[in-house]
Amino acid sequence: MPTQRMQERIRERSEERKPLEPLKQVSSQAASPAVASSLKCPKCGAGNEPEAMFCEQCGARLRERLCPHCGEPLDERADYCEQCHTYVDTEHCPFCYGSLSEQDTFCPQCGASLSGIECPVCHTVGRFGFCASCGSPLTDRARQDLQEAWENFPYKERMVKLEEELEHLWMVRPARSESQRASMEHVQQLCRRVKELMAQEGNVSYEQQKSEEEAVPALMDEQELRKLILEKQEALQALLDSMEMAPQENSAAARNYAMARKPHVSRLAWKCNYKHAFHTSPLGCACPKMGGKWIVMDDKTELLDD
Protein backbone atom coordinates (compact mmCIF):
# COMPACT_ATOMS: atom_id res chain seq x y z
CA MET A 1 0.00 0.00 0.00
CA PRO A 2 1.58 3.36 -1.08
CA THR A 3 2.59 5.73 1.62
CA GLN A 4 1.37 9.32 1.85
CA ARG A 5 4.67 10.59 0.47
CA MET A 6 4.42 8.39 -2.63
CA GLN A 7 0.82 9.57 -3.30
CA GLU A 8 1.99 13.22 -3.24
CA ARG A 9 4.71 12.48 -5.84
CA ILE A 10 2.20 10.75 -8.13
CA ARG A 11 -0.11 13.80 -7.98
CA GLU A 12 2.80 16.19 -8.79
CA ARG A 13 3.84 14.17 -11.87
CA SER A 14 0.28 13.95 -13.20
CA GLU A 15 -0.07 17.73 -12.90
CA GLU A 16 3.19 18.25 -14.87
CA ARG A 17 1.79 16.19 -17.76
CA LYS A 18 -1.37 18.32 -18.16
CA PRO A 19 -1.37 20.28 -21.54
CA LEU A 20 -1.22 24.06 -21.28
CA GLU A 21 -3.57 24.91 -24.15
CA PRO A 22 -3.90 28.66 -23.53
CA LEU A 23 -0.11 29.11 -23.41
CA LYS A 24 0.34 27.11 -26.63
CA GLN A 25 -2.15 29.31 -28.47
CA VAL A 26 -0.41 32.52 -27.42
CA SER A 27 2.99 31.09 -28.38
CA SER A 28 1.65 30.04 -31.79
CA GLN A 29 0.32 33.53 -32.50
CA ALA A 30 3.60 35.14 -31.51
CA ALA A 31 5.52 32.88 -33.91
CA SER A 32 3.18 33.54 -36.88
CA PRO A 33 5.33 34.69 -39.85
CA ALA A 34 2.65 37.14 -41.01
CA VAL A 35 2.88 38.99 -37.68
CA ALA A 36 6.60 38.57 -37.04
CA SER A 37 7.84 39.72 -40.49
CA SER A 38 6.39 42.26 -42.93
CA LEU A 39 8.07 44.01 -45.86
CA LYS A 40 8.41 47.72 -45.19
CA CYS A 41 8.00 50.05 -48.16
CA PRO A 42 11.13 52.20 -48.68
CA LYS A 43 9.00 55.06 -50.01
CA CYS A 44 6.01 55.40 -47.66
CA GLY A 45 6.94 53.03 -44.82
CA ALA A 46 3.78 50.91 -45.04
CA GLY A 47 3.96 47.21 -44.14
CA ASN A 48 3.37 44.63 -46.87
CA GLU A 49 3.19 40.87 -47.23
CA PRO A 50 6.69 39.28 -47.33
CA GLU A 51 6.15 38.01 -50.90
CA ALA A 52 4.85 41.33 -52.28
CA MET A 53 6.71 42.96 -55.16
CA PHE A 54 4.96 46.35 -55.01
CA CYS A 55 3.65 48.40 -52.08
CA GLU A 56 -0.08 47.96 -51.48
CA GLN A 57 -0.25 51.54 -50.20
CA CYS A 58 1.70 53.61 -52.78
CA GLY A 59 2.63 51.15 -55.54
CA ALA A 60 6.42 51.58 -55.20
CA ARG A 61 8.71 48.62 -55.95
CA LEU A 62 9.63 46.86 -52.71
CA ARG A 63 12.72 45.03 -53.93
CA GLU A 64 15.72 46.33 -55.84
CA ARG A 65 15.90 45.10 -59.44
CA LEU A 66 19.09 43.14 -60.07
CA CYS A 67 20.71 41.82 -63.25
CA PRO A 68 19.92 38.07 -63.45
CA HIS A 69 23.42 37.41 -64.84
CA CYS A 70 25.79 39.41 -62.60
CA GLY A 71 23.62 40.80 -59.78
CA GLU A 72 24.26 44.45 -60.65
CA PRO A 73 21.44 46.83 -59.57
CA LEU A 74 19.34 47.90 -62.56
CA ASP A 75 17.11 50.87 -63.19
CA GLU A 76 13.48 50.06 -63.94
CA ARG A 77 13.89 51.55 -67.45
CA ALA A 78 17.01 49.57 -68.36
CA ASP A 79 16.87 46.69 -70.85
CA TYR A 80 20.65 46.18 -70.88
CA CYS A 81 23.20 45.62 -68.10
CA GLU A 82 26.16 47.94 -68.57
CA GLN A 83 28.20 45.88 -66.10
CA CYS A 84 28.15 42.46 -67.80
CA HIS A 85 26.99 43.71 -71.25
CA THR A 86 23.89 41.51 -71.36
CA TYR A 87 20.41 42.18 -72.74
CA VAL A 88 18.03 41.62 -69.80
CA ASP A 89 14.57 42.31 -71.25
CA THR A 90 12.99 38.87 -71.68
CA GLU A 91 9.63 40.25 -72.84
CA HIS A 92 10.75 42.19 -75.95
CA CYS A 93 12.89 41.39 -78.99
CA PRO A 94 16.21 43.29 -78.93
CA PHE A 95 16.03 43.76 -82.72
CA CYS A 96 12.48 45.06 -83.23
CA TYR A 97 10.93 45.25 -79.72
CA GLY A 98 8.26 42.73 -80.64
CA SER A 99 6.59 40.81 -77.78
CA LEU A 100 8.24 37.52 -76.72
CA SER A 101 7.21 34.47 -74.72
CA GLU A 102 9.48 32.21 -72.69
CA GLN A 103 9.38 29.52 -75.39
CA ASP A 104 10.50 31.76 -78.27
CA THR A 105 13.92 31.19 -79.81
CA PHE A 106 13.12 33.41 -82.81
CA CYS A 107 11.19 36.68 -82.73
CA PRO A 108 7.60 36.04 -83.91
CA GLN A 109 7.51 39.53 -85.43
CA CYS A 110 10.83 40.01 -87.26
CA GLY A 111 12.11 36.42 -87.34
CA ALA A 112 15.53 37.27 -85.84
CA SER A 113 17.35 34.64 -83.81
CA LEU A 114 17.26 35.61 -80.13
CA SER A 115 20.67 34.00 -79.62
CA GLY A 116 22.16 36.66 -81.92
CA ILE A 117 23.00 37.36 -85.57
CA GLU A 118 26.46 36.87 -87.05
CA CYS A 119 27.78 40.01 -88.73
CA PRO A 120 28.48 39.34 -92.44
CA VAL A 121 31.44 41.75 -92.35
CA CYS A 122 33.42 40.99 -89.15
CA HIS A 123 31.61 37.79 -88.04
CA THR A 124 30.87 39.13 -84.55
CA VAL A 125 27.60 37.81 -83.09
CA GLY A 126 25.35 40.79 -82.40
CA ARG A 127 22.25 41.11 -80.22
CA PHE A 128 20.99 44.38 -81.71
CA GLY A 129 20.13 45.70 -85.18
CA PHE A 130 23.68 46.91 -85.82
CA CYS A 131 27.00 45.17 -85.18
CA ALA A 132 28.69 46.45 -82.01
CA SER A 133 32.15 45.84 -83.51
CA CYS A 134 32.01 47.30 -87.02
CA GLY A 135 28.61 49.05 -87.13
CA SER A 136 27.21 47.03 -90.04
CA PRO A 137 23.41 46.58 -90.21
CA LEU A 138 22.28 43.06 -89.25
CA THR A 139 18.54 43.15 -89.97
CA ASP A 140 16.28 44.33 -92.78
CA ARG A 141 14.92 47.06 -90.50
CA ALA A 142 18.44 48.29 -89.74
CA ARG A 143 19.37 48.34 -93.43
CA GLN A 144 16.23 50.32 -94.21
CA ASP A 145 16.97 52.79 -91.39
CA LEU A 146 20.51 53.24 -92.71
CA GLN A 147 19.27 54.03 -96.21
CA GLU A 148 16.60 56.46 -95.02
CA ALA A 149 18.95 58.24 -92.61
CA TRP A 150 21.09 59.89 -95.26
CA GLU A 151 18.62 60.28 -98.13
CA ASN A 152 17.26 63.61 -96.93
CA PHE A 153 20.15 64.85 -94.78
CA PRO A 154 20.97 68.33 -96.21
CA TYR A 155 24.58 68.47 -94.97
CA LYS A 156 25.77 65.05 -96.13
CA GLU A 157 28.51 66.36 -98.46
CA ARG A 158 29.72 68.84 -95.85
CA MET A 159 29.92 66.10 -93.23
CA VAL A 160 31.82 63.72 -95.53
CA LYS A 161 34.34 66.46 -96.32
CA LEU A 162 34.88 67.24 -92.62
CA GLU A 163 35.28 63.55 -91.84
CA GLU A 164 37.97 63.14 -94.49
CA GLU A 165 39.80 66.30 -93.40
CA LEU A 166 39.80 65.29 -89.74
CA GLU A 167 41.02 61.78 -90.45
CA HIS A 168 43.85 63.28 -92.49
CA LEU A 169 44.76 65.82 -89.80
CA TRP A 170 44.86 63.15 -87.10
CA MET A 171 47.53 61.38 -89.17
CA VAL A 172 49.69 64.48 -89.72
CA ARG A 173 52.92 64.74 -87.72
CA PRO A 174 53.84 68.38 -87.03
CA ALA A 175 57.26 69.75 -87.95
CA ARG A 176 59.18 70.33 -84.69
CA SER A 177 62.26 72.04 -86.20
CA GLU A 178 63.35 73.92 -89.33
CA SER A 179 65.48 71.01 -90.54
CA GLN A 180 62.55 68.64 -90.12
CA ARG A 181 60.31 71.07 -92.00
CA ALA A 182 62.81 71.29 -94.87
CA SER A 183 63.03 67.49 -95.06
CA MET A 184 59.23 67.15 -95.06
CA GLU A 185 58.91 69.80 -97.79
CA HIS A 186 61.35 67.85 -99.95
CA VAL A 187 59.37 64.63 -99.49
CA GLN A 188 56.15 66.47 -100.25
CA GLN A 189 57.55 67.85 -103.49
CA LEU A 190 58.58 64.36 -104.58
CA CYS A 191 55.11 62.98 -103.77
CA ARG A 192 53.48 65.80 -105.70
CA ARG A 193 55.68 65.07 -108.72
CA VAL A 194 54.80 61.37 -108.63
CA LYS A 195 51.07 62.19 -108.48
CA GLU A 196 51.46 64.59 -111.39
CA LEU A 197 53.13 61.91 -113.51
CA MET A 198 50.42 59.40 -112.57
CA ALA A 199 47.75 61.92 -113.53
CA GLN A 200 49.33 62.26 -116.96
CA GLU A 201 48.95 58.49 -117.33
CA GLY A 202 45.25 58.77 -116.45
CA ASN A 203 45.50 56.91 -113.12
CA VAL A 204 44.87 59.73 -110.61
CA SER A 205 43.18 63.09 -110.82
CA TYR A 206 46.06 65.45 -109.97
CA GLU A 207 43.78 68.47 -109.68
CA GLN A 208 41.67 66.66 -107.07
CA GLN A 209 44.75 65.69 -105.08
CA LYS A 210 46.07 69.26 -105.28
CA SER A 211 42.81 70.78 -104.01
CA GLU A 212 42.76 68.34 -101.06
CA GLU A 213 46.32 69.30 -100.11
CA GLU A 214 45.44 72.98 -100.23
CA ALA A 215 42.40 72.40 -97.98
CA VAL A 216 44.51 70.49 -95.44
CA PRO A 217 48.17 71.60 -95.56
CA ALA A 218 50.63 68.86 -94.66
CA LEU A 219 53.42 71.07 -93.24
CA MET A 220 52.44 72.66 -89.94
CA ASP A 221 53.96 73.14 -86.54
CA GLU A 222 52.23 71.66 -83.50
CA GLN A 223 50.30 74.80 -82.61
CA GLU A 224 49.00 75.30 -86.16
CA LEU A 225 47.94 71.65 -86.35
CA ARG A 226 46.13 71.75 -83.01
CA LYS A 227 44.27 74.91 -84.01
CA LEU A 228 43.16 73.48 -87.37
CA ILE A 229 42.01 70.20 -85.78
CA LEU A 230 39.96 72.14 -83.23
CA GLU A 231 38.28 74.19 -85.96
CA LYS A 232 37.33 71.07 -87.94
CA GLN A 233 36.08 69.30 -84.81
CA GLU A 234 33.87 72.24 -83.85
CA ALA A 235 32.43 72.38 -87.37
CA LEU A 236 31.67 68.65 -87.35
CA GLN A 237 30.21 68.83 -83.84
CA ALA A 238 27.82 71.57 -84.95
CA LEU A 239 26.45 69.17 -87.58
CA LEU A 240 26.21 66.36 -85.01
CA ASP A 241 24.32 68.65 -82.63
CA SER A 242 21.75 69.25 -85.35
CA MET A 243 21.25 65.46 -85.54
CA GLU A 244 20.65 65.00 -81.79
CA MET A 245 18.17 62.16 -81.21
CA ALA A 246 14.99 62.97 -79.33
CA PRO A 247 13.47 60.36 -76.95
CA GLN A 248 12.18 57.33 -78.83
CA GLU A 249 9.27 54.94 -78.30
CA ASN A 250 11.56 52.07 -77.26
CA SER A 251 15.27 51.29 -77.02
CA ALA A 252 15.34 48.98 -80.06
CA ALA A 253 14.13 51.83 -82.29
CA ALA A 254 16.54 54.23 -80.58
CA ARG A 255 19.58 52.02 -81.18
CA ASN A 256 18.71 51.61 -84.85
CA TYR A 257 18.03 55.33 -85.30
CA ALA A 258 21.32 56.42 -83.75
CA MET A 259 23.52 53.76 -85.37
CA ALA A 260 22.03 54.50 -88.80
CA ARG A 261 23.15 58.12 -88.39
CA LYS A 262 26.66 57.44 -87.14
CA PRO A 263 29.24 59.44 -89.16
CA HIS A 264 32.23 57.66 -90.68
CA VAL A 265 34.86 59.24 -88.46
CA SER A 266 36.95 57.23 -86.01
CA ARG A 267 37.02 59.35 -82.86
CA LEU A 268 33.33 59.37 -81.97
CA ALA A 269 31.37 58.61 -78.80
CA TRP A 270 27.69 58.44 -77.93
CA LYS A 271 26.57 60.79 -75.15
CA CYS A 272 23.35 59.42 -73.65
CA ASN A 273 20.60 61.33 -71.87
CA TYR A 274 20.12 58.41 -69.46
CA LYS A 275 23.31 58.92 -67.42
CA HIS A 276 24.90 61.73 -69.45
CA ALA A 277 27.79 59.31 -69.91
CA PHE A 278 29.93 58.59 -72.97
CA HIS A 279 29.64 55.20 -74.68
CA THR A 280 31.37 53.64 -77.66
CA SER A 281 27.89 53.57 -79.20
CA PRO A 282 24.23 53.54 -78.06
CA LEU A 283 24.46 49.73 -78.13
CA GLY A 284 26.30 49.99 -74.80
CA CYS A 285 23.70 52.20 -73.12
CA ALA A 286 21.12 50.69 -70.75
CA CYS A 287 18.36 53.08 -71.83
CA PRO A 288 19.06 54.79 -75.19
CA LYS A 289 15.36 55.52 -75.73
CA MET A 290 15.85 58.64 -73.57
CA GLY A 291 17.83 60.20 -76.44
CA GLY A 292 21.37 61.44 -76.96
CA LYS A 293 23.85 62.48 -79.63
CA TRP A 294 27.18 61.65 -81.26
CA ILE A 295 30.17 63.71 -80.16
CA VAL A 296 33.71 64.11 -81.44
CA MET A 297 35.98 62.86 -78.67
CA ASP A 298 38.82 64.89 -77.22
CA ASP A 299 41.60 63.95 -74.80
CA LYS A 300 39.28 64.36 -71.79
CA THR A 301 36.49 62.05 -73.01
CA GLU A 302 36.19 58.93 -70.83
CA LEU A 303 34.18 56.07 -72.28
CA LEU A 304 31.98 54.22 -69.81
CA ASP A 305 32.13 50.91 -71.69
CA ASP A 306 35.73 51.04 -72.91
C-alpha positions, 0 to 999 in steps of 0.5 A: 500500500503506497505511503502518503509521500508516494501519493503526493509524488504521483499527484505532482507528476500527473499535474506536470503532464497536463497540456497548457492549451492557452499558453500554446495558443499565445505562443503560436500567435507570436511565432506567426510569420505574417505577424513577425515579419512584414516588408516595409516600403522604402517610399512610404513606410507601409507594411506589406506581405513578405512576398509582395513585389509592389507596395499595397499603399503607394505602388512603389517597388519593394525590392531592388531590381538586379541583373539576373546574370551578374547581380548588378542593380538595374534601373526600372527603365534599363533593358541592358546591363552595362556591367556584364553587357547583357540584354536583360529584357525577356519580354521584348525582342532586342532587334524590333521590340516585338513581344516575346514568350518564354518559349520563343527562340526566334522573334515572332515579329521580325524572325531574328534569332534571339541567340544573336545574328552573325555580322556578315562583315566581321563575323561578330555575333550581335544582339541588336540591329547593328554590329557592335564591332564594325557598325554594319546593319544586321537586320532588314529594319536596320538596313532600311533605317541606314538608307533612309537616314542619309537620303534627306540629310541636307549636310551630307557632303559637308559632313563627308568632307569634314570627316575626311579632313579630320582623319587626315589631320589626325595622321599628320605629324607636325614639324618640330624644327626647321630642318625637319620642316625642310626634309618634309617639304622635300618629301612632299615635293617628290610625292606631288611630282609622282602624283602629277606623272600618274595623272598624266597616265590617267591613273589619278586626278592630280587636280583633285589631289592638289585641291585636297592638299590645299584644304589640309596643308601637310606642313604645320607646326604643332600649334597650327595643327592643333588649331586646325584640328579644333576648328574642324572638330567644332564644325563637325560637332555643330552638324552632329548637334543638329542630328541630336536624337529625341526620346524614342518609343523604345530602345530597339528603335533608338539604337537603330536610329542612332547607329544608322546616323553614325558618321564615318569618323573614327574618334566618336562617342555616344553621349546618352541622356540616361546617365549623361555618360559617354559610350562607344555607341548607343548599343552599350547604353542601358536606356538609349530611348531617352535620347542622346547624340554623337560627339567628337571625342577629345583627350578628356572624353572617358568612355563608360564601356571602354 
